Structures are given as structure tokens and as C-alpha cells.
Amino acid sequence: MVKGSSVSVSMSQQHARAWRCLERAFAGDEEMLAVMVRGLADAWRESGGAVGEASDALDLESRAVAPFTRLSLTALGARLSARDDEIFASRDRSLKVIGRDAKRLLTIAGTVEFRVRRYRDTDGRPRYLLFEDTGICMPREKASRGLKAFVASMACDQAYRPAAAHVAVFSRETLSPAAVKDAIETCAAPLMARAEEASRRWLGGEIVGEEKTGTLFMEADGVYCHLQRTRAMKKANTPRWAQVRDAKAYEGKTPVTGADGGTASNRCRNVLVYAAVEDGITFADRLAGLVNMKWDLSDVKRAYWGCDGEKAYRDIGELVKADAAGVMDRWHLNDKTRKLAPEPLVTPILKAIDAIRPDLALKTMADWMSVAAHECAGRENDRFAATMGKLTELYKYIASNRTRITDASLGTMEATNAHVVCARTKHTGLAWSVTGLDSMVRCRSSLAGTGRLTLAPAPCAPADKRPTTHVTLEQTEQYQLKPPLTATQANRLHDGNGTTGKQARVATAGNRKRAIRRGTR
């Protein structure tokens, strides 16, 4: 076979077919064909040396694959540059080219290099049409959206620093814990926007789900997580805790067969999980929007709403679906009852609750209180008063929720609390910012519902930067008299001596070292 005018190459028929296939694939990109062929030959030669020179099995696999990874990065850079040329040829002629920048982008496979044109629109703003078309990254970002989704998925199961170290194994580039936090917030921003859009469309009556089901189960609960508080924040009386509200909706439970052939557990079918740091009304509106976006509630014949009996969560259920039958989570009843007295004394109450007979449980408690008051008459002490107070509180709790104690197949919310929220946010020593906590629980709820965390390559505007603070912490009555201030406002406070308060710092080793050096001068 003759290739070119001065080179004659002899090939077998099989090799000739493969070469013609290459020529057809690179039609119009003949220069890139030569680059890829030479790169493939170099990668094959380099990987062959790894077999005898590797120090261990991990080094063998890494050195054997790395040359081909570099070749794929070269191909990705060429593809992006070619796409930029296509956009340039078909662009709106009112956009003027003001430069062509060299871009280094960190991906999951490594760093890719390419060139991208910078335009100026009629308003004088700079634009990058390649990023708007592909959505691979924002103009000022140094990491791709695919890498951010991968990093966020890993950070949902481990701390930021180990996640950054593990990602460095894949990308062969160092990654800071701050970049991992930024990836979490970047992935949480579209989830929050989707919930807000669903709420807006649901309130406007524009949204109807496509999935059909005759029975729908919904549950909700809350978890308190510890917040970061610097010295200035303590002085400004900022809250110490933030409540994470989480809810789930599913169509029923599917038995999971164990290794011995029996039923090991039940798995929720077609589940939707939503968690956020929001006030009750906002949470209810967004949850209702997401539920209506997923299911057509007009076909739901029976709907159940389960919670722990608190009025706030009962109100959320009424906003999501007004005709849903309320169901009390019996775990809370059993837990409150067991904490009241030793097991032999509360066994009749537990049996009445398990038998779905709240009237019998109330009668047992009333008889217990009457006997205790009669036998301890004249000998009351503080311990007796505390026990009677707890018993009276439990009696009122059961009486106000007696219609909600049913045998409906719910009771999965506590496991959701443990696996979705507490497993990552309530370890010893963990403290969160409000934004960081909200972003983390949003990402983990998305993983629990869909099984993966993705960051869709959507068109982006050049002015977009990292997500701003999109959470407002709900104020309670305790903080209404003295509302919390921002860190900037807290730094401007003056104490009784008229000196300025110390600045709020992030607790990093670098700041501590600088503080020590300043103190020794």
C-alpha cells in the first residue's frame, strides 16, 4: 500500500483494512491522525517497559495505563479545540473575537490542555462560546464538572481531606480540601434550584407527575447538627445547632431475600428522598413540588403521611397532600415509653401500642398514675414529681395522636435519618457551616434516591462564579431578642473597653501559625 508520494509501505490485507478505517475516521483531520498514531506507538512502547520495571502490582497497573491516559487527554484537548473552531465558523457575526486563551483543565483522568476563543458581545461582556456549548466547566474554574461530581460523590462518604487524597490517585494532580468543599456546593446548587423550580411550578398549578401509583407512603423527620462557632460568632449569639429536615416518599416495600432463603429486610420501592436546612414552610413547598413532579397524585387512591407527631411535621404533611392519612411512627412511642421506667413496668403499655390499641395504653397509664398517687400520698419527692411529669407528658402525647397510631406499613424514617444524615454529619468533633451542612445533606439525599450524583453539562454564563450562600437559618424565639450577626458585622463590635473584637478566623494550621508569629513579635 502506498501512503504519500515518497513513502511506500507494505501491509497485510488485515492491516490495510485497519489503516483505511483510521483514514475514514480522521477524514478532514489528517494532522491529528499522525499525532494519534505516533502517540499510540509511544504509549504501547512505554507500557511494555512497565512489566519488568514495576516495583509492585499497583505500580505495574499505573505505569501500564498512564501512557494511554495521556493519549486520551490529548484526544480530548484536540476535540475541544476542534469544537471551538466549529463554533467560530457558525457564530453570530455580532460577536467579536478578542483573543484565544490557553486553558488547562483538571479532569478525572488528568490535566487536559486546549485553546479557547474569547468573544465580546454587543454589551461589552466577555463570553466563551465553547463553555456555553459544552458546559464542561465555567470560564474561571480549574476543574471539570465531571471531576466535581466524582469528588462530591466521594466526599459524601468520607472527610474532605481523604477524598482529596483519593482523587489525586486518579487525576495525578493535588487537590485541596477547599476544592472538595467547593465541589459539594457546586453539585448542591442545581439540586436546590430544581427543588425551587418544582415548588414554583406546583404553587402555580403547572406541574403534574408522569408516574402512576395507587398507594403512596410519605415520611418526614428532623435531625439537629452542630454548627461552627468562632469567638466572634459566639459573641454575636449565633445558633449552636441547625435542624436538617428530611423526608422520603415511596410506593411500597419490596422484600429482600437473605442468604438463607428467608426475608432479610424490606426495601422501599421507587423512592424519593429530600433533605435540606430550611424552615418548615419552604421545606413543605419544595417537597410537595418534587412529589408532584414525580407522581401524578390524582391517581393515588391511598396516601399515608408518617412523622413523630410534632405539629410542625403534621402541618408539612397537610401541605404536601391534604387528604393523606396521618400515621404515628411507633418507634418514637416505644422509645419514650422505655425511657419512662424499667421494662417490666412499661411492658403492658408497649404491648398495647404494638397491638394498635391506644385507648388500652391510655387506660393502663391512667391506672398507673392513680395507683402511684394513692400509694405515695404524703411522701412525694422530687423524683416522684419528675416521673409523674414524664408520665403525664407521654399520656398527652399518645392522646393527641391516638388517631394516627395505625398499622400502616411505614417506619423507615429513622433508618433514613441514620444513613442519609447522621452517618456523615454527626460524628464526634464535626461542626458545620450552614451552607456546608445544607449542601452535604442535599447531595447525600440525591445519592440515596438515585444512586449516583451527577452534574449535568448545562450551558453556563461567563459571569457565573462559585455558588453563593443559598441558605438562611430559621430564627427561633430564643434569638429574636438578640438576632445573630454576620462575621463581618461581628468583627466591628466593641466590647466594654472600646476595643475592636477579634476577627473570626477559619481554624486552619496556617492561620494558627501566623497568629503565633504575630504574638512573638
Contacts in CASP RR format, 6 or more apart in sequence:
PFRMAT RR
TARGET T0000
AUTHOR 0000-0000-0000
METHOD contacts of the structure
MODEL  1
MVKGSSVSVSMSQQHARAWRCLERAFAGDEEMLAVMVRGLADAWRESGGA
VGEASDALDLESRAVAPFTRLSLTALGARLSARDDEIFASRDRSLKVIGR
DAKRLLTIAGTVEFRVRRYRDTDGRPRYLLFEDTGICMPREKASRGLKAF
VASMACDQAYRPAAAHVAVFSRETLSPAAVKDAIETCAAPLMARAEEASR
RWLGGEIVGEEKTGTLFMEADGVYCHLQRTRAMKKANTPRWAQVRDAKAY
EGKTPVTGADGGTASNRCRNVLVYAAVEDGITFADRLAGLVNMKWDLSDV
KRAYWGCDGEKAYRDIGELVKADAAGVMDRWHLNDKTRKLAPEPLVTPIL
KAIDAIRPDLALKTMADWMSVAAHECAGRENDRFAATMGKLTELYKYIAS
NRTRITDASLGTMEATNAHVVCARTKHTGLAWSVTGLDSMVRCRSSLAGT
GRLTLAPAPCAPADKRPTTHVTLEQTEQYQLKPPLTATQANRLHDGNGTT
GKQARVATAGNRKRAIRRGTR
1 9 0 8 1.000
1 10 0 8 1.000
1 11 0 8 1.000
1 16 0 8 1.000
1 19 0 8 1.000
2 8 0 8 1.000
2 9 0 8 1.000
3 9 0 8 1.000
3 19 0 8 1.000
11 19 0 8 1.000
22 33 0 8 1.000
22 37 0 8 1.000
23 33 0 8 1.000
26 32 0 8 1.000
26 33 0 8 1.000
26 36 0 8 1.000
29 78 0 8 1.000
29 82 0 8 1.000
32 78 0 8 1.000
35 74 0 8 1.000
35 78 0 8 1.000
36 71 0 8 1.000
36 74 0 8 1.000
36 75 0 8 1.000
39 71 0 8 1.000
39 74 0 8 1.000
40 71 0 8 1.000
42 67 0 8 1.000
43 67 0 8 1.000
43 68 0 8 1.000
43 70 0 8 1.000
43 71 0 8 1.000
44 67 0 8 1.000
46 67 0 8 1.000
47 63 0 8 1.000
47 64 0 8 1.000
47 65 0 8 1.000
47 66 0 8 1.000
47 67 0 8 1.000
47 68 0 8 1.000
48 64 0 8 1.000
49 63 0 8 1.000
50 59 0 8 1.000
50 60 0 8 1.000
50 63 0 8 1.000
50 64 0 8 1.000
51 60 0 8 1.000
51 64 0 8 1.000
53 63 0 8 1.000
54 60 0 8 1.000
54 63 0 8 1.000
54 64 0 8 1.000
66 172 0 8 1.000
69 109 0 8 1.000
69 110 0 8 1.000
72 109 0 8 1.000
73 107 0 8 1.000
73 109 0 8 1.000
73 110 0 8 1.000
73 111 0 8 1.000
73 112 0 8 1.000
76 107 0 8 1.000
76 112 0 8 1.000
76 114 0 8 1.000
77 112 0 8 1.000
77 113 0 8 1.000
77 114 0 8 1.000
78 114 0 8 1.000
80 112 0 8 1.000
80 114 0 8 1.000
80 116 0 8 1.000
80 130 0 8 1.000
80 134 0 8 1.000
80 136 0 8 1.000
81 114 0 8 1.000
81 115 0 8 1.000
81 116 0 8 1.000
83 130 0 8 1.000
83 133 0 8 1.000
83 134 0 8 1.000
84 114 0 8 1.000
84 115 0 8 1.000
84 116 0 8 1.000
84 117 0 8 1.000
84 129 0 8 1.000
84 130 0 8 1.000
87 117 0 8 1.000
87 129 0 8 1.000
87 130 0 8 1.000
87 133 0 8 1.000
88 97 0 8 1.000
88 117 0 8 1.000
88 129 0 8 1.000
91 119 0 8 1.000
91 129 0 8 1.000
94 121 0 8 1.000
94 122 0 8 1.000
95 119 0 8 1.000
95 120 0 8 1.000
95 121 0 8 1.000
95 127 0 8 1.000
95 129 0 8 1.000
96 119 0 8 1.000
96 120 0 8 1.000
97 117 0 8 1.000
97 118 0 8 1.000
97 119 0 8 1.000
98 118 0 8 1.000
98 119 0 8 1.000
98 120 0 8 1.000
98 126 0 8 1.000
99 117 0 8 1.000
99 118 0 8 1.000
100 115 0 8 1.000
100 116 0 8 1.000
100 117 0 8 1.000
100 118 0 8 1.000
101 115 0 8 1.000
101 116 0 8 1.000
101 117 0 8 1.000
101 118 0 8 1.000
102 113 0 8 1.000
102 114 0 8 1.000
102 115 0 8 1.000
103 113 0 8 1.000
103 114 0 8 1.000
103 115 0 8 1.000
103 116 0 8 1.000
104 111 0 8 1.000
104 112 0 8 1.000
104 113 0 8 1.000
104 142 0 8 1.000
105 111 0 8 1.000
105 112 0 8 1.000
105 113 0 8 1.000
105 114 0 8 1.000
105 136 0 8 1.000
105 137 0 8 1.000
105 141 0 8 1.000
105 142 0 8 1.000
105 143 0 8 1.000
105 144 0 8 1.000
106 142 0 8 1.000
106 143 0 8 1.000
106 144 0 8 1.000
106 147 0 8 1.000
106 171 0 8 1.000
106 173 0 8 1.000
106 175 0 8 1.000
107 143 0 8 1.000
107 144 0 8 1.000
107 146 0 8 1.000
107 147 0 8 1.000
107 171 0 8 1.000
108 144 0 8 1.000
108 146 0 8 1.000
108 147 0 8 1.000
108 150 0 8 1.000
108 167 0 8 1.000
108 170 0 8 1.000
108 171 0 8 1.000
109 170 0 8 1.000
109 171 0 8 1.000
110 170 0 8 1.000
110 171 0 8 1.000
110 172 0 8 1.000
110 173 0 8 1.000
111 171 0 8 1.000
111 173 0 8 1.000
116 128 0 8 1.000
116 130 0 8 1.000
116 131 0 8 1.000
117 128 0 8 1.000
117 129 0 8 1.000
117 130 0 8 1.000
118 126 0 8 1.000
118 127 0 8 1.000
118 128 0 8 1.000
119 126 0 8 1.000
119 127 0 8 1.000
119 128 0 8 1.000
119 129 0 8 1.000
120 126 0 8 1.000
120 127 0 8 1.000
121 127 0 8 1.000
125 462 0 8 1.000
125 463 0 8 1.000
126 139 0 8 1.000
126 462 0 8 1.000
127 462 0 8 1.000
128 139 0 8 1.000
128 462 0 8 1.000
131 137 0 8 1.000
131 138 0 8 1.000
131 139 0 8 1.000
131 460 0 8 1.000
131 462 0 8 1.000
132 459 0 8 1.000
132 460 0 8 1.000
132 461 0 8 1.000
133 459 0 8 1.000
134 457 0 8 1.000
135 145 0 8 1.000
135 457 0 8 1.000
135 458 0 8 1.000
135 459 0 8 1.000
135 460 0 8 1.000
136 144 0 8 1.000
136 145 0 8 1.000
136 457 0 8 1.000
137 143 0 8 1.000
137 144 0 8 1.000
137 145 0 8 1.000
138 460 0 8 1.000
138 462 0 8 1.000
138 464 0 8 1.000
138 465 0 8 1.000
139 460 0 8 1.000
139 462 0 8 1.000
140 465 0 8 1.000
143 151 0 8 1.000
143 179 0 8 1.000
143 183 0 8 1.000
145 186 0 8 1.000
145 455 0 8 1.000
145 457 0 8 1.000
146 455 0 8 1.000
147 167 0 8 1.000
147 171 0 8 1.000
147 183 0 8 1.000
148 182 0 8 1.000
148 183 0 8 1.000
148 186 0 8 1.000
148 187 0 8 1.000
148 455 0 8 1.000
149 183 0 8 1.000
149 187 0 8 1.000
149 453 0 8 1.000
149 454 0 8 1.000
149 455 0 8 1.000
150 167 0 8 1.000
150 170 0 8 1.000
151 163 0 8 1.000
151 164 0 8 1.000
151 167 0 8 1.000
151 175 0 8 1.000
151 179 0 8 1.000
151 180 0 8 1.000
151 183 0 8 1.000
152 180 0 8 1.000
152 183 0 8 1.000
152 184 0 8 1.000
152 186 0 8 1.000
152 187 0 8 1.000
152 443 0 8 1.000
152 453 0 8 1.000
152 455 0 8 1.000
153 443 0 8 1.000
153 447 0 8 1.000
153 452 0 8 1.000
153 453 0 8 1.000
154 163 0 8 1.000
154 166 0 8 1.000
154 167 0 8 1.000
155 163 0 8 1.000
155 180 0 8 1.000
155 181 0 8 1.000
155 183 0 8 1.000
155 184 0 8 1.000
155 440 0 8 1.000
156 184 0 8 1.000
156 424 0 8 1.000
156 440 0 8 1.000
156 443 0 8 1.000
156 444 0 8 1.000
156 447 0 8 1.000
156 453 0 8 1.000
157 424 0 8 1.000
158 166 0 8 1.000
160 177 0 8 1.000
160 180 0 8 1.000
160 181 0 8 1.000
161 177 0 8 1.000
161 180 0 8 1.000
163 177 0 8 1.000
163 180 0 8 1.000
164 174 0 8 1.000
164 175 0 8 1.000
164 176 0 8 1.000
164 177 0 8 1.000
164 179 0 8 1.000
164 180 0 8 1.000
167 175 0 8 1.000
167 180 0 8 1.000
168 174 0 8 1.000
168 175 0 8 1.000
181 436 0 8 1.000
182 466 0 8 1.000
184 436 0 8 1.000
184 439 0 8 1.000
184 440 0 8 1.000
184 443 0 8 1.000
185 435 0 8 1.000
185 436 0 8 1.000
185 439 0 8 1.000
185 466 0 8 1.000
185 467 0 8 1.000
186 455 0 8 1.000
186 466 0 8 1.000
186 467 0 8 1.000
187 439 0 8 1.000
187 443 0 8 1.000
187 453 0 8 1.000
187 455 0 8 1.000
188 438 0 8 1.000
188 439 0 8 1.000
188 440 0 8 1.000
188 442 0 8 1.000
188 443 0 8 1.000
188 467 0 8 1.000
189 439 0 8 1.000
189 467 0 8 1.000
189 470 0 8 1.000
190 455 0 8 1.000
190 456 0 8 1.000
190 458 0 8 1.000
191 442 0 8 1.000
191 443 0 8 1.000
191 446 0 8 1.000
192 276 0 8 1.000
192 438 0 8 1.000
192 442 0 8 1.000
192 470 0 8 1.000
194 290 0 8 1.000
195 274 0 8 1.000
195 276 0 8 1.000
195 286 0 8 1.000
195 289 0 8 1.000
195 290 0 8 1.000
196 286 0 8 1.000
198 207 0 8 1.000
198 286 0 8 1.000
198 289 0 8 1.000
198 290 0 8 1.000
198 292 0 8 1.000
198 293 0 8 1.000
199 282 0 8 1.000
199 285 0 8 1.000
199 286 0 8 1.000
199 288 0 8 1.000
199 289 0 8 1.000
201 207 0 8 1.000
201 289 0 8 1.000
201 293 0 8 1.000
202 285 0 8 1.000
202 288 0 8 1.000
202 289 0 8 1.000
202 292 0 8 1.000
202 293 0 8 1.000
203 285 0 8 1.000
207 289 0 8 1.000
207 292 0 8 1.000
207 293 0 8 1.000
208 292 0 8 1.000
208 296 0 8 1.000
208 298 0 8 1.000
209 292 0 8 1.000
209 293 0 8 1.000
209 294 0 8 1.000
209 295 0 8 1.000
209 296 0 8 1.000
209 297 0 8 1.000
210 296 0 8 1.000
211 270 0 8 1.000
211 294 0 8 1.000
211 295 0 8 1.000
211 296 0 8 1.000
212 295 0 8 1.000
212 296 0 8 1.000
212 299 0 8 1.000
213 251 0 8 1.000
213 270 0 8 1.000
213 295 0 8 1.000
213 299 0 8 1.000
213 300 0 8 1.000
214 251 0 8 1.000
214 299 0 8 1.000
214 300 0 8 1.000
214 301 0 8 1.000
214 302 0 8 1.000
215 251 0 8 1.000
215 252 0 8 1.000
215 300 0 8 1.000
215 301 0 8 1.000
215 302 0 8 1.000
215 303 0 8 1.000
215 304 0 8 1.000
216 249 0 8 1.000
216 250 0 8 1.000
216 251 0 8 1.000
216 291 0 8 1.000
216 295 0 8 1.000
216 297 0 8 1.000
216 300 0 8 1.000
216 302 0 8 1.000
216 303 0 8 1.000
216 304 0 8 1.000
216 321 0 8 1.000
217 249 0 8 1.000
217 250 0 8 1.000
217 251 0 8 1.000
217 252 0 8 1.000
217 303 0 8 1.000
217 304 0 8 1.000
217 306 0 8 1.000
217 408 0 8 1.000
217 409 0 8 1.000
217 410 0 8 1.000
218 247 0 8 1.000
218 248 0 8 1.000
218 249 0 8 1.000
218 291 0 8 1.000
218 303 0 8 1.000
218 304 0 8 1.000
218 305 0 8 1.000
218 306 0 8 1.000
218 317 0 8 1.000
218 320 0 8 1.000
218 321 0 8 1.000
218 324 0 8 1.000
219 247 0 8 1.000
219 248 0 8 1.000
219 249 0 8 1.000
219 305 0 8 1.000
219 306 0 8 1.000
219 307 0 8 1.000
219 329 0 8 1.000
219 410 0 8 1.000
219 411 0 8 1.000
219 412 0 8 1.000
219 413 0 8 1.000
219 416 0 8 1.000
220 245 0 8 1.000
220 246 0 8 1.000
220 247 0 8 1.000
220 248 0 8 1.000
220 287 0 8 1.000
220 305 0 8 1.000
220 306 0 8 1.000
220 307 0 8 1.000
220 313 0 8 1.000
220 316 0 8 1.000
220 317 0 8 1.000
220 413 0 8 1.000
221 245 0 8 1.000
221 246 0 8 1.000
221 247 0 8 1.000
221 307 0 8 1.000
221 308 0 8 1.000
221 313 0 8 1.000
221 329 0 8 1.000
221 413 0 8 1.000
221 414 0 8 1.000
221 416 0 8 1.000
221 417 0 8 1.000
222 243 0 8 1.000
222 244 0 8 1.000
222 245 0 8 1.000
222 246 0 8 1.000
222 313 0 8 1.000
222 417 0 8 1.000
222 421 0 8 1.000
223 243 0 8 1.000
223 244 0 8 1.000
223 246 0 8 1.000
223 417 0 8 1.000
223 421 0 8 1.000
223 422 0 8 1.000
223 425 0 8 1.000
223 426 0 8 1.000
224 241 0 8 1.000
224 242 0 8 1.000
224 243 0 8 1.000
224 244 0 8 1.000
225 241 0 8 1.000
225 242 0 8 1.000
225 243 0 8 1.000
225 244 0 8 1.000
225 421 0 8 1.000
225 425 0 8 1.000
225 426 0 8 1.000
225 430 0 8 1.000
225 432 0 8 1.000
225 437 0 8 1.000
226 240 0 8 1.000
226 241 0 8 1.000
226 426 0 8 1.000
226 429 0 8 1.000
226 430 0 8 1.000
226 431 0 8 1.000
226 432 0 8 1.000
227 238 0 8 1.000
227 239 0 8 1.000
227 240 0 8 1.000
227 241 0 8 1.000
227 242 0 8 1.000
227 431 0 8 1.000
227 432 0 8 1.000
227 433 0 8 1.000
227 434 0 8 1.000
227 437 0 8 1.000
228 431 0 8 1.000
228 432 0 8 1.000
228 433 0 8 1.000
229 238 0 8 1.000
229 240 0 8 1.000
229 431 0 8 1.000
230 487 0 8 1.000
230 504 0 8 1.000
230 505 0 8 1.000
230 507 0 8 1.000
231 502 0 8 1.000
231 504 0 8 1.000
232 487 0 8 1.000
232 490 0 8 1.000
232 491 0 8 1.000
232 493 0 8 1.000
232 501 0 8 1.000
232 502 0 8 1.000
232 503 0 8 1.000
232 504 0 8 1.000
233 484 0 8 1.000
233 487 0 8 1.000
233 490 0 8 1.000
233 504 0 8 1.000
235 490 0 8 1.000
235 493 0 8 1.000
235 501 0 8 1.000
236 484 0 8 1.000
236 485 0 8 1.000
236 489 0 8 1.000
236 490 0 8 1.000
236 493 0 8 1.000
237 479 0 8 1.000
237 482 0 8 1.000
237 483 0 8 1.000
237 484 0 8 1.000
238 484 0 8 1.000
238 485 0 8 1.000
239 473 0 8 1.000
239 476 0 8 1.000
239 479 0 8 1.000
239 484 0 8 1.000
242 277 0 8 1.000
242 432 0 8 1.000
242 434 0 8 1.000
242 437 0 8 1.000
242 473 0 8 1.000
243 277 0 8 1.000
243 474 0 8 1.000
244 275 0 8 1.000
244 276 0 8 1.000
244 277 0 8 1.000
244 421 0 8 1.000
244 425 0 8 1.000
244 437 0 8 1.000
244 441 0 8 1.000
245 275 0 8 1.000
245 276 0 8 1.000
245 277 0 8 1.000
245 278 0 8 1.000
245 280 0 8 1.000
245 283 0 8 1.000
246 273 0 8 1.000
246 274 0 8 1.000
246 275 0 8 1.000
246 276 0 8 1.000
246 413 0 8 1.000
246 416 0 8 1.000
246 417 0 8 1.000
246 420 0 8 1.000
246 421 0 8 1.000
246 441 0 8 1.000
246 445 0 8 1.000
247 273 0 8 1.000
247 274 0 8 1.000
247 275 0 8 1.000
247 283 0 8 1.000
247 287 0 8 1.000
247 316 0 8 1.000
248 268 0 8 1.000
248 271 0 8 1.000
248 272 0 8 1.000
248 273 0 8 1.000
248 274 0 8 1.000
248 412 0 8 1.000
248 413 0 8 1.000
248 416 0 8 1.000
249 271 0 8 1.000
249 272 0 8 1.000
249 291 0 8 1.000
249 294 0 8 1.000
249 295 0 8 1.000
250 268 0 8 1.000
250 269 0 8 1.000
250 270 0 8 1.000
250 271 0 8 1.000
250 272 0 8 1.000
250 412 0 8 1.000
251 269 0 8 1.000
251 270 0 8 1.000
252 268 0 8 1.000
252 269 0 8 1.000
252 270 0 8 1.000
252 409 0 8 1.000
253 266 0 8 1.000
253 267 0 8 1.000
253 268 0 8 1.000
253 269 0 8 1.000
253 409 0 8 1.000
253 412 0 8 1.000
254 266 0 8 1.000
254 267 0 8 1.000
254 268 0 8 1.000
254 269 0 8 1.000
255 263 0 8 1.000
255 265 0 8 1.000
255 266 0 8 1.000
255 267 0 8 1.000
256 263 0 8 1.000
256 264 0 8 1.000
256 265 0 8 1.000
256 266 0 8 1.000
256 267 0 8 1.000
257 263 0 8 1.000
257 264 0 8 1.000
258 264 0 8 1.000
268 412 0 8 1.000
271 448 0 8 1.000
271 449 0 8 1.000
272 290 0 8 1.000
272 291 0 8 1.000
272 294 0 8 1.000
272 449 0 8 1.000
273 416 0 8 1.000
273 420 0 8 1.000
273 445 0 8 1.000
273 446 0 8 1.000
273 448 0 8 1.000
273 449 0 8 1.000
274 286 0 8 1.000
274 287 0 8 1.000
274 290 0 8 1.000
274 445 0 8 1.000
275 420 0 8 1.000
275 421 0 8 1.000
275 441 0 8 1.000
275 442 0 8 1.000
275 444 0 8 1.000
275 445 0 8 1.000
276 283 0 8 1.000
276 286 0 8 1.000
276 438 0 8 1.000
276 441 0 8 1.000
276 442 0 8 1.000
276 445 0 8 1.000
276 471 0 8 1.000
277 434 0 8 1.000
277 437 0 8 1.000
277 438 0 8 1.000
277 441 0 8 1.000
277 471 0 8 1.000
277 473 0 8 1.000
278 286 0 8 1.000
278 438 0 8 1.000
278 471 0 8 1.000
278 474 0 8 1.000
279 472 0 8 1.000
279 474 0 8 1.000
280 312 0 8 1.000
280 315 0 8 1.000
280 316 0 8 1.000
280 474 0 8 1.000
281 319 0 8 1.000
283 316 0 8 1.000
284 315 0 8 1.000
284 316 0 8 1.000
284 317 0 8 1.000
284 319 0 8 1.000
284 320 0 8 1.000
285 319 0 8 1.000
287 316 0 8 1.000
287 320 0 8 1.000
288 319 0 8 1.000
288 320 0 8 1.000
288 321 0 8 1.000
291 297 0 8 1.000
291 320 0 8 1.000
291 321 0 8 1.000
297 303 0 8 1.000
297 321 0 8 1.000
300 321 0 8 1.000
302 325 0 8 1.000
303 321 0 8 1.000
303 323 0 8 1.000
303 324 0 8 1.000
303 325 0 8 1.000
304 324 0 8 1.000
304 325 0 8 1.000
304 326 0 8 1.000
304 327 0 8 1.000
304 408 0 8 1.000
304 410 0 8 1.000
305 314 0 8 1.000
305 317 0 8 1.000
305 320 0 8 1.000
305 321 0 8 1.000
305 324 0 8 1.000
305 325 0 8 1.000
305 326 0 8 1.000
305 327 0 8 1.000
306 313 0 8 1.000
306 326 0 8 1.000
306 327 0 8 1.000
306 328 0 8 1.000
306 329 0 8 1.000
306 404 0 8 1.000
306 410 0 8 1.000
306 411 0 8 1.000
306 413 0 8 1.000
307 313 0 8 1.000
307 314 0 8 1.000
307 316 0 8 1.000
307 317 0 8 1.000
307 326 0 8 1.000
307 328 0 8 1.000
307 329 0 8 1.000
307 413 0 8 1.000
308 328 0 8 1.000
308 329 0 8 1.000
308 332 0 8 1.000
309 328 0 8 1.000
309 329 0 8 1.000
309 332 0 8 1.000
309 397 0 8 1.000
309 400 0 8 1.000
309 401 0 8 1.000
309 404 0 8 1.000
314 326 0 8 1.000
317 324 0 8 1.000
317 326 0 8 1.000
318 324 0 8 1.000
325 406 0 8 1.000
325 408 0 8 1.000
326 403 0 8 1.000
326 404 0 8 1.000
326 406 0 8 1.000
327 404 0 8 1.000
327 406 0 8 1.000
327 408 0 8 1.000
327 410 0 8 1.000
328 401 0 8 1.000
328 404 0 8 1.000
328 405 0 8 1.000
328 406 0 8 1.000
329 410 0 8 1.000
329 411 0 8 1.000
329 413 0 8 1.000
329 414 0 8 1.000
330 353 0 8 1.000
330 354 0 8 1.000
330 405 0 8 1.000
330 411 0 8 1.000
331 411 0 8 1.000
331 414 0 8 1.000
333 353 0 8 1.000
333 397 0 8 1.000
333 398 0 8 1.000
333 405 0 8 1.000
334 350 0 8 1.000
334 353 0 8 1.000
336 394 0 8 1.000
336 397 0 8 1.000
337 346 0 8 1.000
337 349 0 8 1.000
337 350 0 8 1.000
337 353 0 8 1.000
337 394 0 8 1.000
338 346 0 8 1.000
338 350 0 8 1.000
339 390 0 8 1.000
340 346 0 8 1.000
340 387 0 8 1.000
340 390 0 8 1.000
340 391 0 8 1.000
340 394 0 8 1.000
341 387 0 8 1.000
345 368 0 8 1.000
348 364 0 8 1.000
349 361 0 8 1.000
349 364 0 8 1.000
349 365 0 8 1.000
352 358 0 8 1.000
352 360 0 8 1.000
352 361 0 8 1.000
352 364 0 8 1.000
353 361 0 8 1.000
353 405 0 8 1.000
356 405 0 8 1.000
356 406 0 8 1.000
356 407 0 8 1.000
358 398 0 8 1.000
358 401 0 8 1.000
358 402 0 8 1.000
358 405 0 8 1.000
359 402 0 8 1.000
361 398 0 8 1.000
362 395 0 8 1.000
362 398 0 8 1.000
362 399 0 8 1.000
362 402 0 8 1.000
365 391 0 8 1.000
365 394 0 8 1.000
365 395 0 8 1.000
365 398 0 8 1.000
366 395 0 8 1.000
368 391 0 8 1.000
369 388 0 8 1.000
369 391 0 8 1.000
369 392 0 8 1.000
369 395 0 8 1.000
372 384 0 8 1.000
372 387 0 8 1.000
372 388 0 8 1.000
373 388 0 8 1.000
376 384 0 8 1.000
398 405 0 8 1.000
416 448 0 8 1.000
419 448 0 8 1.000
420 441 0 8 1.000
420 444 0 8 1.000
420 445 0 8 1.000
420 448 0 8 1.000
421 441 0 8 1.000
421 444 0 8 1.000
424 440 0 8 1.000
424 444 0 8 1.000
425 432 0 8 1.000
425 437 0 8 1.000
425 440 0 8 1.000
425 441 0 8 1.000
432 440 0 8 1.000
434 469 0 8 1.000
434 471 0 8 1.000
434 473 0 8 1.000
435 469 0 8 1.000
435 470 0 8 1.000
435 471 0 8 1.000
438 470 0 8 1.000
438 471 0 8 1.000
443 453 0 8 1.000
446 453 0 8 1.000
447 453 0 8 1.000
473 484 0 8 1.000
475 483 0 8 1.000
485 493 0 8 1.000
487 504 0 8 1.000
490 501 0 8 1.000
490 504 0 8 1.000
491 500 0 8 1.000
491 501 0 8 1.000
491 502 0 8 1.000
491 503 0 8 1.000
491 504 0 8 1.000
492 500 0 8 1.000
493 500 0 8 1.000
493 501 0 8 1.000
494 500 0 8 1.000
494 501 0 8 1.000
495 501 0 8 1.000
505 511 0 8 1.000
505 515 0 8 1.000
END
